[in-house]
Amino acid sequence: MKALPPYINSLLRIVLIICCWAISSLIIGTCTAGAAANAAPDLEAIISRMEQAQITIHAQQQSYTVTRDYQFFNGESPEPASQVVVKVDFHPPSTKNFTIQKAQGSERGEKIVRKVLEGEQAAARDESSHEISRKNYDFRFVRTDQFHGFACYVLQLIPKREEKSTIRGEAWIDANTYLIRHIDGELAKSPSWWVKDVHVTLEYGTMAGVWLQTTMYAIAHVRFFGQHVLLAKDVDCFTATNSQAAAVRAHRPATGLAAEIGIRP
């Protein structure tokens, strides 16, 4: 296959960096406890409990260190074009630092990861601008559903502003704890003219006693260059009270496009 001219590669790298910068701001605070629900409450009750859960998690924040694996895929190739492993240190209330531990494959991968993490650092300092709350979204009750065995309320997310840091889609709210377990949708505003759309899937869970965003799966359709996929997974976590890595690795079937192209979560 003929290599792309250098200026085309540079342009594509810039487009992907802009795209991933927007994705990196999608950080959501949730909590570790909530009241059980015997019957489906009304929409306002769900939203109020969800927002209260976010307030609670902020009050319970502790320092942690996460090892995160990033993989980049071009088109529908099942093999990653690049892989980057990063250590992320968080110290409450809003400090995040990162260290690149391993990078292999295309150099573009490491450059994009650095931009993603720089965006994540900025987002941690201004969480209110992208939190899932009535400040940034209108909501509609869609249905009840199961997500990995957890009963959830599915809410439609309707951004109040067309911004790169908001998602138009659906959120799965745990019916017992009111934690956000899953989000699926598209960025409300494209990060660049070059990017037609960005579909984002986010998953949340507990690692070492900390409620975290554990997986991010993003598909960007770039004009003239086709599809590009970013898969990021937290693979282990340390906290101040946990001296050994809590190696929380998901062993569940891949779904959607991930299954079609052979990506294992």
C-alpha positions in Angstrom: 0.0 0.0 0.0 1.4 3.4 -1.0 2.4 5.6 1.9 0.5 8.9 2.3 2.5 12.1 1.6 4.0 13.7 4.7 1.7 16.7 4.7 -1.4 14.4 4.6 -0.1 12.4 7.5 0.5 15.7 9.4 -3.0 16.9 8.6 -4.6 13.6 9.8 -2.6 13.7 13.0 -3.9 17.2 13.8 -7.5 16.2 13.1 -7.2 13.2 15.4 -5.6 15.2 18.1 -8.4 17.8 18.0 -11.0 14.9 18.0 -9.4 13.2 21.0 -9.0 16.5 22.9 -12.8 16.9 22.8 -13.3 13.3 23.9 -11.0 13.7 26.9 -13.2 16.3 28.5 -16.0 13.8 29.0 -15.2 13.1 32.7 -18.2 12.5 34.9 -18.3 12.3 38.7 -20.6 9.7 40.3 -20.9 8.2 43.8 -20.4 4.9 45.6 -23.7 4.6 47.4 -27.4 5.2 47.0 -30.9 4.2 48.1 -32.5 1.1 46.6 -35.5 1.7 44.4 -38.4 -0.8 44.7 -40.4 1.0 42.0 -39.3 3.3 39.1 -39.4 6.8 40.5 -40.4 9.7 38.3 -37.9 11.5 36.1 -37.2 14.4 38.5 -36.5 11.9 41.3 -34.0 10.0 39.2 -32.2 13.2 38.1 -32.1 14.6 41.7 -30.6 11.4 43.1 -28.1 11.2 40.3 -27.0 14.7 40.9 -26.8 14.1 44.6 -24.6 11.0 43.8 -22.2 13.2 42.0 -21.9 15.6 45.0 -21.3 12.6 47.3 -18.5 11.2 45.1 -16.7 14.5 45.1 -16.8 14.6 48.9 -15.4 11.0 49.0 -12.6 11.5 46.6 -9.2 9.9 47.4 -5.8 9.8 45.7 -5.3 6.9 43.2 -3.0 5.7 40.5 -4.4 4.1 37.4 -2.7 2.2 34.6 -4.5 2.8 31.3 -4.1 1.1 28.0 -4.8 3.0 24.8 -5.1 1.3 21.4 -5.7 3.0 18.0 -7.2 1.3 15.0 -7.3 2.6 11.4 -10.4 1.7 9.4 -11.7 -1.7 10.4 -8.4 -3.4 10.9 -8.4 -5.8 13.9 -4.8 -5.0 14.7 -3.9 -1.7 16.5 -1.8 0.8 14.6 -0.4 1.9 17.9 -0.6 1.1 21.6 0.3 3.4 24.5 0.3 2.5 28.2 0.0 5.4 30.7 0.2 5.8 34.5 -2.3 8.4 35.7 -2.0 9.9 39.2 -5.0 11.7 40.7 -4.9 13.8 43.9 -8.1 15.5 45.0 -9.7 17.8 44.4 -8.5 18.3 40.8 -4.9 17.4 40.2 -4.0 14.8 37.5 -0.5 13.9 36.3 0.5 11.3 33.8 3.6 9.3 32.7 3.9 7.4 29.4 5.2 3.9 30.3 5.2 2.3 26.9 4.5 3.3 23.4 4.7 1.1 20.3 3.6 1.4 16.7 2.8 4.7 15.0 4.3 7.8 16.6 0.9 9.4 16.1 -0.5 7.3 19.0 1.7 8.8 21.7 1.1 12.4 20.4 -2.6 11.9 20.5 -2.5 10.3 24.0 -0.6 13.3 25.4 -3.2 15.6 24.0 -6.0 13.5 25.4 -4.4 13.5 28.8 -3.7 17.2 28.7 -7.4 17.7 28.0 -8.3 15.4 30.8 -6.2 17.5 33.2 -8.0 20.6 32.1 -11.4 18.9 32.5 -10.6 17.8 36.0 -10.1 21.5 37.0 -13.5 22.4 35.6 -15.8 19.5 36.1 -19.0 21.5 36.3 -18.8 22.5 32.6 -19.3 18.9 31.5 -21.0 17.0 34.3 -24.2 15.1 33.6 -26.7 17.4 35.4 -29.5 19.9 34.7 -26.9 22.6 34.3 -25.8 21.1 31.0 -28.6 18.7 29.9 -32.3 18.2 29.6 -33.4 14.7 30.2 -36.2 12.3 29.1 -37.0 8.9 30.6 -36.6 6.2 27.9 -37.0 2.8 29.6 -35.7 0.5 32.3 -32.9 -1.9 31.2 -30.1 -4.2 32.4 -26.5 -3.3 32.0 -24.0 -6.2 32.9 -26.6 -7.5 35.3 -27.4 -4.2 37.0 -31.0 -2.8 36.8 -30.8 0.7 35.3 -32.9 3.6 34.2 -32.1 4.8 30.7 -32.3 8.6 30.2 -32.0 10.5 27.0 -29.3 13.2 27.2 -30.2 16.4 25.4 -27.4 19.0 25.6 -28.5 22.5 26.4 -25.6 23.8 24.3 -23.9 22.5 21.2 -20.4 22.0 22.7 -17.6 19.6 22.0 -17.7 18.4 25.6 -21.3 17.3 25.7 -22.9 14.1 24.3 -26.2 13.6 22.6 -27.3 10.1 23.4 -28.4 7.9 26.4 -27.1 7.3 29.9 -27.7 4.1 32.0 -28.3 5.1 35.7 -28.0 2.4 38.3 -31.5 1.9 39.8 -30.0 1.1 43.2 -27.0 3.4 43.6 -27.8 6.1 41.0 -24.3 5.8 39.6 -23.9 6.4 35.9 -22.8 3.0 34.6 -22.9 3.5 30.8 -23.1 6.3 28.3 -23.6 5.9 24.5 -24.0 8.7 22.0 -22.3 11.3 19.8 -20.4 14.5 20.5 -23.0 17.3 20.3 -20.6 19.4 18.3 -17.9 18.1 15.9 -14.4 19.0 17.1 -13.4 19.9 13.6 -14.8 20.4 10.0 -12.6 17.4 9.1 -14.5 15.1 11.5 -18.0 14.2 10.3 -19.0 12.7 13.7 -17.6 11.0 16.8 -19.5 8.2 18.5 -18.5 7.6 22.1 -19.2 4.8 24.5 -18.2 5.2 28.1 -18.3 2.6 30.9 -17.9 3.0 34.7 -17.1 0.7 37.5 -15.3 0.2 40.8 -11.5 -0.4 40.9 -9.7 -0.7 44.3 -12.8 0.8 45.9 -12.8 3.9 43.6 -15.6 4.6 41.1 -14.0 5.4 37.8 -14.6 5.7 34.1 -13.0 2.3 33.2 -13.5 2.2 29.4 -13.8 4.7 26.6 -14.5 3.5 23.0 -14.6 6.2 20.4 -15.2 6.0 16.6 -14.4 9.1 14.5 -15.3 9.4 10.8 -12.8 11.7 9.3 -13.5 13.3 5.9 -11.4 11.7 3.1 -9.6 9.4 5.6 -12.4 7.2 6.8 -12.9 5.6 10.2 -10.5 5.8 13.2 -11.1 4.0 16.5 -9.7 4.8 20.0 -10.1 2.2 22.8 -8.9 3.2 26.3 -9.2 0.8 29.3 -8.1 1.1 32.9 -6.3 -2.1 33.6 -5.3 -1.7 37.3 -5.6 0.8 40.2 -3.7 1.6 43.4 -5.0 3.8 46.2 -3.4 5.0 49.4 -5.2 2.2 51.4 -4.5 -0.5 48.8 -0.8 -1.4 48.6 -1.3 -3.9 45.8 -2.7 -3.4 42.3 -6.4 -4.2 42.1 -6.2 -5.8 38.7 -9.7 -5.3 37.5 -9.9 -6.6 34.0 -13.2 -7.1 32.3 -13.8 -10.6 30.8 -17.0 -10.0 28.9 -17.8 -10.3 25.2 -17.1 -7.5 22.9 -20.2 -5.9 21.4 -21.0 -3.7 18.4 -18.2 -2.6 16.1 -15.6 -3.8 18.6 -16.9 -7.4 18.1 -17.0 -7.0 14.4 -13.4 -6.0 14.1 -12.1 -8.2 16.8 -11.4 -5.7 19.6 -11.6 -7.4 23.0 -12.7 -5.1 25.9 
